[in-house]
């Protein structure tokens, strides 16, 4: 990237191997003599994101692991040459990216932030420090259950993120970043993780290790409790296992927001796409006679009278409403509607780098919207107020539930469709039978 320094494979925790594999992360050893050259953590469970004994039969016979991928707690950092070369002067705002991928896939290197960073250096601005981090995925990061917790730590993926963010508070100044001006940003599962970081410990263990948050389609899909808990922790068993959930966990985080048990001092920008649920909806669900049974399979305890609720509400869109109301509507809310506005399409705009044709027209890229989004994001990172010369003033959500619409027809202010009674019902959990 022109005018940008890149620092890769920075370790923020000890490798989660051996006795550390299913436990909370710990800081790395201070005296490290080996140079780390491997690329990080888990790209996906099928691609060999963890070590296995190759002498035994496993799914890796069919899907050989990428030899560059290892289990490790790594991050990468990018900053403008202008910032880094003026060391000792005013430090730059920091943007930390937490990738999505359904909590089972992804890595710190899958997004190209060059366009976003170049946009942060427009109009005489100095730019930002960009950090992308890894965290444990799939069964390695999201196991739970009473049996497991006797010898392991539940939801280790969130603890990985927390330790990385705390590490940045101590060391980001070495990359000319300002630890007092850190913004976290994540999409889908990444946004869902930030949602949980905001409510971590019920807000009772001090402020979050970041000042601002950008949550893009924050989501997680309810998973019914899996009663099959096993103490066996070989890699094959872990690969085949599912994420374990306790009954009621789906509403727990949402209720923390409702009760006020979260960090109130974070400035929030939150957005969703118009057609969030389409990727997760089976074609048969469009048939009225099948619709109720489809929802019943997704939500086994759902009352029949609430069968009209949708996957998009539950998994993504209502989460933005919970945040807007929790932060007293002092948030910056937007809706991405560039056709077809599917979940994840906004990522093509967030990380747009000038190559609109490389996606083979599978999903549209509106270059004006992309540049405006990058302006809004980087200015929010810098000042806490999103703005762009390519779009309207980005007003706070406010009592009128205003939000910014970003679509092919332009950028304009509209009413937030998530501010509805359905979302309030989902948040309370009253749709479950006693």
C-alpha angles and dihedrals in degrees: 000000000000113000094000131112119213126203114188137192098018108173117224098171140022113273107274094237135128112357090001095057098098099022138087113287120260129205117271122259113275095224108057118167100176124083112229113226103159124106114242150276123304124346089176136327092250093052094060104263092168138041121270135175101259091203092072129070111266141144087269089076084073098032110036113207120251102254091221094061120091138160104265141131103241139153136184130219132203127185136168118267088232092060096044096046093056093059115174096034128094111325123234131247115262129226116196117197120209108189126222129221107142092284089285106075143030140078141211093263100055096090127064107217095182094105093047092049094046089052089054088060096053124112094026095303119146097225135233139274109250122203128183120188138193127228134181115277141200115359091348093063106026111040120133143156134111096274093050094047091060089073105012145043119253121231094010090170090072091048090052089055092046093052091047091052091048089049089054091053088060102038113021089094087071086067091045092257123143111238089199092058107051123146122190119208130185140161129218105330088010090056089045089055091053088049087058093044089057091054096038113142089358088284090290101117101067130274123330114260091252136062102213139022136205112197116189114193091334106204154157128172119230112256119199116238113274108217093193104096119171134191091206109108106179114135095251092055091047092049091053096044127097130225110276120226133185119224111270095020089115091069099032098089092042090052091052087061091046091052094045094247099142142080105291095186099073120103109226135207113182135178144172137192125246096241103036099145102049096090090055100044120093115226090240089062088072088068109088095219091055098041098085094047090047092055090044090057091049093044108027094185096047115131113239091235090064097051093117093073116109139225091241092057094048103041103035126350101055090052088069090053091052090054095046092053094040090056091047092251091292089125130107107242129186141173122216110214107163102141126296087013095197122171108281096019090106088065089070086061099039090055098030111149102180098276103108095162100057091087091064092233092289088132127011123255116202105199094201091052090045093054092044091050091051090049092051092047099046095043089050089051090050102042110005090248119093116220140156136182087220095061146031126286108286103233125195118262092253131170090304092060093236121180137175116250116211111192148127090274091059141270114297144144119266141160118279109249092200092067092092142119093256092064092049089053092051092050095055094049093226091138091078122091116242 
